[in-house]
């Protein structure tokens, strides 16, 4: 009986001593950061977050598609969405895309980057096919209460007869003007 009791005490003591070794450990590591961006505006609408930092994928085009000055790729649609619009504040909106005009076509945006294609520019048009020149407001569009979608198109256009391959990237900031 004494051996059984002593064996039970030793087993219990070993289990208590082993318990901390079996407990889960917690490790904390740096997982990154989260940036929160926004603003409060005194305007007729707010710009939808999906429109704030969007990427329009133009695709790849062969140099041979630009045989003469003015040759243009197919137009790629994109839009600027406006939320919570109040037409008692403003009834129209226009978008201005800021950027550098192409030296070969003042109505188009110069491509950016050291490896940019040569004699090619980015052209933006609105939903009526009117050109939206760099730093110039687009045609105004009538607003309705609630959500609005202002539609545009982007394309690449040759500014000379001979073009050279390269990247076709442009970053432009836009502003909304209400009237």
N, C-alpha and C positions, 0 to 999 in steps of 0.2 A: 504494500500500500504506500509505504514511504517512497519507494522507487517511482511509482506511478505519479504521486503528488509532486515529487522533485522534477520528473520529466515534464509534467504539465506546466510548472512554474518556469522552467527553462524555455520551453516552447513559446509561452506567452511573452516572456521577456525578449526573446529573439524577434518575435513578430512586431512588438512595439518599437524595437530598435531599427528594424528594417523598414518600417512604415515611411519615414522621411525619405529614404532612398527610392521608394516606389512612387512618391508624389510627383505630379507633373511640374515641370519648371516652366516659367514664363520668360520669354525673350522678347525684347522690344527692339525693332530695327527701324531705321528711317525709310519710309515708304514713298517719299516724294512730297510734292506740294500741290495745292489747289489754289488757283488764282480766280478771284471773283471780280468781274468787271461789270459795270453798269453805270447808269446815270439817271438823274431825274430831270426831265425837261419841261419847259413851259411851252408846249407846242400842241398842234392839233392831233398828232398821233405819236406813238412810240414805234421805233424800228424793231421788228421781230428779231430775236436772238439768232435765228437761222440765217438771217440776211447780213448780220454784222461782220462775220469773218468767213465768208463762203469762198469756195474754190470752184471756178468754172473750168472744166477740162475740155480744152480745145482739140486735143488729139494730135496725131502725127500726119504731116503732109509732105509729099515728095517735092523736091525742088522743081521737077518737071511740071508741076501743076501751076507754076508761076512763070509762064512763058513771056508775058508782057506786063508792062506797068498797068496797074489797076486790076489784075487778076485777083479774085477773091475766093476764099474757101466758103463752104456752106456755113450758114449762121447757126450758132449754138445758143439756144435760149437760156436766159437766167432772169431772176426777178428779185425785186426788193419788196419785202412784205412790211406793211404798216399795220399796227394793232391799235385797238381802242380809239379809233379816229372819232373826232367830234366836229361835225361840220358847222357847229355854231362858232367854232374858233377859226377854222379855215375851210375853204371848199375846194382848193386845188393844191397839188404838190408837184414839184419838179425835182429831179435828181441832178446833181453836178458831180461828175467823176473827175477828181483832181489827178493830174499827172503831167508828164512831159510830152509835148507834141512831137511827132516824128518830123525829122528835118526834110523828109521827102513828101510828107502829106500832113499839113497842119490840122486836118480834121481827124487824124488818127493818133494813137498813142505810140511813142517810141518803145521798142522792146528794151528790157533791162538785163544787165549781167554781162560779164566779160565774154561769155560764149554765145551771145545773142546772134540769131540769124541776121544777115545783112540785107538791107533794102526790103524789109518786111515790117509791117506795123500792125497794131491791133485796132480794129474798127468796132465801135459800139453804135448800135441803132436802137431806136425805141420801137414800140409796138406798131407804129405807123410807118416804119422804115426810115424815119428821119434820123440823120446822123447826129450823134451826141459827141461834139468835139471836146477835147481835153479842156477842163476848167470852164466849160460853158454849161449853163443849165439846159436840161432837156426840155422838150415841149411839156407844158403843164398838163396834168391829168386830173380829171374831176374825182374828188373823194366822195365816198359814201360813209355813213356812220358805221363804225365797227371795223372790220378787217378790209384791207385793200391790198392788191397785188399790182405793182408797177412792173410791166414786162419789158425786157430788153433782149438784145441779141449781140453776140460777139463773133467776130470773124477775123481772119488774117488777110491782109491785102498787100500786094507787092507795090512798092513805091518807085521801082525802076524796072527795066526790062530784064536785067540779070540779078539773080538773088544768090545768096550763099547760105548753106545750111547752118543751123545752130539752134539754140533754145529759143522759144517764143513765149517768154514770160513777162508779165506786167503785173505790178501791184498798184492798185489805185484806191485811194480813200474816197468815200462819197459823202455828200452832204444833201440833206433834204431841205428844200425851200418851200414854205407854205405861203399861199396867198388867198 
